[in-house]
Every structure is written in structure tokens, then in C-alpha cells.
Amino acid sequence: MWNLAGKNLQSRLLLGTANYSSLQTLQSVVTASETEVITLSITRQHSPLSTENFFWKSIKNTGCHLLPNTAGCRDAESAVTCAEISRELFNTNWIKLEVIGDDYNLQPDPFELVKAAERLIKKGFEVFPYCTDDQVLCKKLQNVGCRILMPWAAPIGSGKGLLNPYALETLRQRFPDMILIIDAGIGRPSHAVRIMEMGYDAVLLNTAVAISCQPEIMAAAFRHAVQAGQMAFEAGLMLERNMAQSCTPLLDTPFWHQELLS
Amino acid sequence: MITIHVNHEQQSLDKDQSINDFLAQQPLKNRCAAIAVNHHFIPRSHYDSTWLHDGDYLDFITPMQGG
């Protein structure tokens, strides 16, 4: 059990809802992942007003906590507006703050991100900022009141995994009291294991599950990976050493008195 | 008679009216929707006091999939 912004959760896997082949698949994935927090977004309605929103109906049935995002925003002004709309729509003050600064790698704009975070926190939001692994940026986000940081491991949807493990480990060490959630770039369950072994609080992913050939099975794989990494972190990982050391006690084994190999 | 643009489709109204009056006449099945008028978010608490005028753009904003 852990606490995320006032909610007690069992699962440390947060899941995006995009790119699934059907709503039925999405629901199966949510079930298989055992996630308790899902992300979603907002859009201008293009269908007639009389059309029912089946996605919304489906999402409500999951019983998960909702983490709306500000996808598509490129400046603080639009991100704040998007967050206010989401707060009314979804009845939550949680907001996954995305302010994109580059079209090629969808890197956050750090300047607009901090500006938006500061304004949203003053308006009573719990801000989950999608950020890079830059320590100075993270410090500024902390200074404006963020209690949670969501650094990328790699660009969104790239599946490249931990591009800069040193930076991510350093963030964990430098921000021991912040909730740290890796938000982007996870491609394989082994990436999630490694993140959790570092002591991160949770992993948020979408594409790696959604575009898998068997999303339900991949969701379960990530569930196990996150659990395994968390258990390993809690158990305490051994330190690496250069010299081999036999696991088996050699004293009194039949040939223990032979000459050592040189 | 005035004309407004609802989700980019023209719609005629008898006269200026509040958002609440407008909503009361719509066959809305999707209760989960926020509203923007001329690209500005209008909180629910302002639906009575916000009036639609000729040429206004009214957008319904709804949930969608997101990562």
C-alpha cells in the first residue's frame, strides 16, 4: 500500500488509455494490469450532440482514479485552461501537466511547464508534471509546490527505456521525499523493473502495452515487472563487486585442500 | 433570429439566450461535457449568466483517450 496525493493505492503501475484497438481491449488491459490510476484527455466533440460517449461510459466502469492530461498544450496559458476544463469534467484536482516544447521528441518546455505548475498549484490542483530528468528543472518544480515529479526515461512512445540511468538515479537521491513516477519511454517490462529497483514510486506507461500484439498479456507482464522491481528495492539489492566469490562454502568439501588455481 | 456555431456547425436560434436555456433545448445524451464559448472555458456555474450572441462559437469538450 502506498499513498499518491491522498489516495491509498496497491498498484504502482499507472496506465494510459490511448491507442487501444477497442474499448473492450482497453477494459481487459485495465483489469489485467490491476492499475488503479488511468490517464485520459479531452477533445472538442465532433459527433452530434445526441451521440453517447462510449469511451467515457467505459472508463467510469473501471472504477480507477482519473488522471487527466493537458496533451497538445504548448504554453502555460492553454495548459491552465485545459486543466480547469478537466477539473470540471472529471471532478478531480489531479492534472498530468504536459507542456510540449518540441515536435520531434515531444520534449517538455521547461519554462512554460514551471509557469503553468505554479499557477495551477495556486488554483488548488495536484500537479503531476511531465518533465525531463534535468535536476534544476525538477528543483524549480518542487519550489513552486509540486509534490510529484514525472520525469521521462525517454521520449514519449519511443520505447527506448532508460536513456540516462545516471540522471534518474541522481534524481531519486536528490529528491528523496518527492513522489517520483517515470512517465515516458518505457518499452519493456525489464525497463520497469530497473526503474522500480532504483526506488522510484511508480511507472506510468501506455504505448508499450497498447501496441503489443497481446495487450492483456503485456499488461500483466508490466504488473509483475513493477511488483518485482519494488520488492527487490525493498529487499535491498546487493552491491556489485569485481572479484568472484563462491556461493558454496568450500571448507570440508572433498577437494578443498587442492592447490588454488593461479 | 441569430446564428451560432455549435461544434463548427451552424445553428439558428430565435434570439440571444443563456447557455442553460440553449442546453435545455438540446437532445444531449452525453452529460459529461464542458463548454467553451469563443474558445474560452465557461464553468457550469456561469451557464445562467453567459449569453449566446449572433456569431458565437460554442464548443462541447468531452473525454477522450489519452496517455
Interface residues (C-beta under 8 A of the other chain):
Chain A: G16 T17 A18 N19 Y20 L26 T39 L40 S41 I42 T43 R44 Q45 H46 L49 S50 T51 E52 N53 F55 W56 I59 P68 N69 A71 T81 E84 I85 E88 L89 F90 I156 G157 N206 T207
Chain B: V6 N7 Q26 P27 L28 K29 N30 C32 A33 A34 A36 H40 F41 P43 R44 D59 F60 I61 T62 P63 M64 Q65 G66 G67
